[in-house]
């Protein structure tokens, strides 16, 4: 049974939501908001805000927390970077998040598509700040350099869950590899961001351990949210945490040294990123 306080209630203008959604669909632009069944989609779309998802909408991995389709991906859409840039310009987006499915089938994991997308946005909307939420690229540092060369404002990589749950929740990923990715981003001089979910079966001590592990990489911004089952066949929620507990984690994160930390039931790495990161830059 889902506690009442978990159920999100918002008021939104359906017309604004539909206009934005229909524009994205007419331009064949994917968003993680829709493909991952994000609970914040109505709140964000009504404000003409979305987290773009490049490299198609089929992932080569099988993470249990995620409702994005898995299987054999389609060929890359060469027009995708320009289409996203056009959306950014039309809706005068001041801050955008570009993420992707994981494409282990591509030699560069899709890094060049990230770079092209950044370049297209900078070309027609140079005032827009850009955050890239990247996969692990199997830990290949040479591929990371393609990302670095695109010069985004923020580079994010999510740890997603505690180390002990990786074999169950992220069987094709590696906890230490993800920490190394964060370390390399910081070494390259970028503002670094990460996030993870709770409610998947972790212990409280493991939550503090993962926070400290992420901090050791030099990560600047951390986001913690409640795991919520996003599809009928999704992984079951093991525990629902209260907002009081999230506040406790936020206080702990600031005490140990994170520059910014956002923790709450509906928080996701890309949720309100425009507001959160603007506060960071200010």
C-alpha positions in Angstrom: 0.0 0.0 0.0 1.4 3.4 -1.0 1.2 5.9 1.8 -1.0 9.0 1.2 2.0 11.3 1.5 3.7 9.6 -1.4 0.9 10.5 -3.8 1.8 13.6 -5.7 -0.9 16.2 -6.1 -0.4 19.2 -8.3 -2.5 21.7 -10.1 -1.5 22.4 -13.7 -2.8 23.9 -16.9 -3.7 21.0 -19.2 -3.5 23.2 -22.2 0.1 24.3 -21.5 1.0 20.6 -20.8 -0.5 19.4 -24.1 1.1 22.2 -26.2 4.6 21.3 -24.9 4.0 17.5 -25.1 2.6 17.7 -28.7 5.5 19.9 -29.9 8.0 17.4 -28.6 6.1 14.5 -30.2 5.7 16.3 -33.5 9.5 16.9 -33.6 10.2 13.3 -32.5 12.2 14.4 -29.5 12.5 11.9 -26.7 12.4 12.9 -23.0 13.3 10.9 -19.9 10.2 12.4 -18.4 7.9 10.4 -20.6 10.0 7.3 -21.3 10.8 6.7 -17.7 7.3 7.5 -16.5 8.6 10.3 -14.2 6.0 11.4 -11.5 7.0 15.0 -12.1 6.1 15.1 -15.8 3.0 17.3 -15.5 4.7 19.8 -13.3 7.6 20.2 -15.6 5.8 20.0 -19.0 3.4 22.8 -18.0 6.4 25.0 -17.4 7.9 24.1 -20.8 10.7 22.2 -19.1 11.9 18.7 -19.9 15.0 16.5 -19.6 15.9 15.4 -23.2 16.9 11.8 -23.8 19.1 11.2 -26.8 20.4 8.1 -28.6 16.8 6.8 -29.1 14.5 5.3 -26.5 15.7 1.7 -26.2 18.4 0.9 -23.7 21.0 -1.9 -24.0 21.0 -2.5 -20.2 18.4 -3.9 -17.9 18.4 -1.9 -14.7 15.5 -3.0 -12.5 14.5 0.4 -11.3 14.0 1.9 -14.8 10.9 1.6 -17.1 12.7 2.7 -20.3 12.4 0.1 -23.0 15.2 -2.5 -23.2 16.4 -4.4 -26.2 18.1 -3.7 -29.6 18.3 0.0 -30.3 17.5 1.7 -33.6 20.2 3.5 -35.6 21.1 7.0 -34.4 19.0 9.9 -35.6 21.5 12.3 -37.1 19.0 15.1 -36.9 18.4 14.6 -33.2 20.9 17.3 -31.9 19.4 20.0 -34.1 15.8 19.1 -33.2 16.6 19.4 -29.5 18.3 22.7 -30.1 15.2 24.0 -31.9 13.0 23.0 -28.9 15.4 24.8 -26.6 15.3 28.0 -28.7 11.5 28.0 -29.2 10.7 27.7 -25.5 13.6 30.0 -24.5 15.0 27.4 -22.1 17.6 28.9 -19.8 18.8 25.5 -18.5 18.6 22.1 -20.1 19.5 18.6 -19.1 20.6 16.1 -21.8 20.6 12.5 -20.8 20.4 9.3 -22.8 19.7 5.6 -22.8 22.9 3.5 -22.4 24.2 2.4 -25.8 26.8 -0.3 -25.2 26.3 -1.3 -28.9 28.1 1.9 -30.1 31.9 2.2 -30.1 31.8 5.6 -28.4 28.7 4.8 -26.3 27.0 7.8 -28.0 29.4 10.4 -26.6 29.7 12.1 -30.0 26.0 12.5 -30.1 26.1 14.3 -26.7 28.9 16.6 -28.1 26.9 17.4 -31.3 23.8 18.2 -29.2 25.7 20.6 -27.0 27.2 22.3 -30.0 23.8 22.7 -31.7 22.3 24.3 -28.6 25.2 26.6 -28.1 25.0 27.6 -31.8 21.4 28.9 -31.6 20.9 29.5 -27.9 24.3 30.5 -26.5 22.8 31.9 -23.3 21.4 28.4 -22.3 23.3 26.5 -19.6 23.7 22.8 -20.4 23.9 19.9 -18.0 24.9 16.4 -19.4 23.6 13.4 -17.4 25.9 10.7 -18.9 26.1 6.9 -18.7 29.3 5.2 -17.5 30.7 4.5 -21.0 32.1 1.3 -19.5 34.6 3.5 -17.7 36.5 4.4 -20.9 38.3 7.6 -20.1 39.1 8.3 -23.8 35.3 8.4 -24.5 34.8 10.8 -21.5 37.2 13.2 -23.2 34.7 13.6 -26.0 32.2 14.7 -23.4 34.7 17.1 -21.8 35.5 18.7 -25.1 31.9 19.8 -25.6 32.3 22.1 -22.5 28.9 21.7 -20.8 28.2 23.7 -17.7 27.5 20.7 -15.5 28.3 17.0 -15.9 26.2 14.5 -14.0 26.5 10.8 -13.5 24.1 8.9 -11.2 25.3 6.1 -8.8 21.6 5.1 -8.5 21.8 2.7 -5.6 24.1 1.3 -2.9 26.9 -1.0 -3.7 25.3 -4.2 -2.3 22.3 -3.8 -4.5 24.2 -3.5 -7.8 24.1 -7.2 -8.7 20.3 -7.1 -8.3 19.3 -3.6 -9.5 22.1 -2.7 -12.0 23.6 -6.1 -13.1 25.3 -4.7 -16.1 26.9 -1.7 -14.3 29.6 -1.4 -11.7 29.6 0.7 -8.5 33.3 1.4 -8.5 33.3 2.3 -12.2 30.5 4.9 -11.6 32.5 6.4 -8.7 35.6 6.6 -11.0 33.5 8.4 -13.7 32.6 11.1 -11.1 36.2 11.4 -10.1 37.3 11.9 -13.7 34.7 14.6 -14.3 35.9 16.5 -11.2 39.6 16.1 -12.2 38.7 17.7 -15.6 37.4 20.7 -13.7 33.7 20.5 -14.2 30.9 21.1 -11.8 29.8 17.6 -10.8 26.5 16.2 -9.9 25.2 12.8 -8.9 22.1 11.1 -7.5 20.7 8.0 -6.1 17.4 6.5 -4.9 16.4 5.0 -1.6 13.7 2.4 -1.0 15.2 -0.4 -3.0 16.3 -2.5 0.1 19.3 -0.6 1.4 20.1 -0.1 5.1 20.4 3.3 6.7 24.1 2.8 7.2 24.5 2.0 3.5 22.8 5.3 2.7 25.5 7.2 4.7 28.2 5.1 3.1 27.1 5.9 -0.5 26.9 9.6 0.4 30.5 9.5 1.7 31.7 7.5 -1.3 30.2 10.1 -3.7 31.7 13.0 -1.7 35.2 11.4 -2.0 35.0 11.8 -5.8 34.8 15.6 -5.3 31.2 15.7 -6.4 29.6 19.1 -5.8 25.8 18.5 -6.0 23.9 15.5 -4.7 20.2 14.6 -5.3 18.5 11.9 -3.3 14.9 10.7 -4.1 12.4 8.0 -3.1 12.3 5.0 -5.5 8.8 4.7 -6.9 7.7 1.8 -9.1 7.1 3.3 -12.5 5.6 0.3 -14.4 3.4 -2.7 -13.6 6.3 -5.1 -13.8 8.8 -2.9 -12.1 10.9 -3.7 -9.1 8.9 -3.5 -5.9 9.4 -0.7 -3.5 11.0 -2.1 -0.3 10.5 0.9 1.9 8.8 4.4 1.8 10.8 7.1 3.6 9.3 10.2 5.1 10.2 13.8 4.3 11.7 14.1 7.8 14.2 11.4 6.9 15.1 13.1 3.6 15.7 16.3 5.6 17.9 14.4 7.9 20.0 13.2 4.9 20.1 16.7 3.5 21.5 18.0 6.8 24.0 15.2 6.9 25.2 15.9 3.4 25.8 19.5 4.1 27.7 18.6 7.3 30.1 16.3 5.5 30.9 18.7 2.8 28.5 18.7 -0.3 28.2 22.2 -1.7 24.5 21.6 -2.5 22.2 18.7 -1.6 18.6 18.1 -2.5 16.7 15.3 -0.9 13.0 14.6 -1.1 10.4 12.0 -2.1 9.9 13.2 -5.7 13.4 14.5 -6.3 15.3 13.2 -9.3 18.6 14.3 -10.7 17.0 16.3 -13.5 14.0 17.5 -11.4 14.0 21.3 -11.1 17.6 21.2 -12.3 17.1 24.7 -13.7 16.2 26.1 -10.3 18.6 24.0 -8.2 21.7 24.6 -10.4 20.9 28.3 -11.0 21.0 28.6 -7.2 24.4 26.9 -7.3 25.8 29.2 -9.9 24.4 32.3 -8.2 
